[in-house]
Amino acid sequence: MARTTVTLDADVEALLKRIMRERGLSFKEAVNQALRAGLLDRTDGTPSSTPTFSMGFRPDIPFDKALQLAAELEDEELVRRLAARK
């Protein structure tokens, strides 16, 4: 058994405290369970998967120039808003 000091981000501390309350665990037990779950999930050898969804194909939209397209749309919206103020 090793003893060490760690610094937790505020959100991690809040999650641990919630788990401690919900499960009636000590801080040590909650940390160990969380670390085990995270480490085993990453090292069990099974590939992780993320669901994918078809978003359709739009040949009229050049996705390789997405930032340029977004800027043009934003400019058009600004012009429309300014024109509406007059």
Secondary structure, DSSP 8 states (H G I E B T S, - for coil): ---------HHHHHHHHHHHHHHT--HHHHHHHHHHHHHHHHHSS-------------TTS-GGGHHHHHHHHHHHHHHHHHHHH-
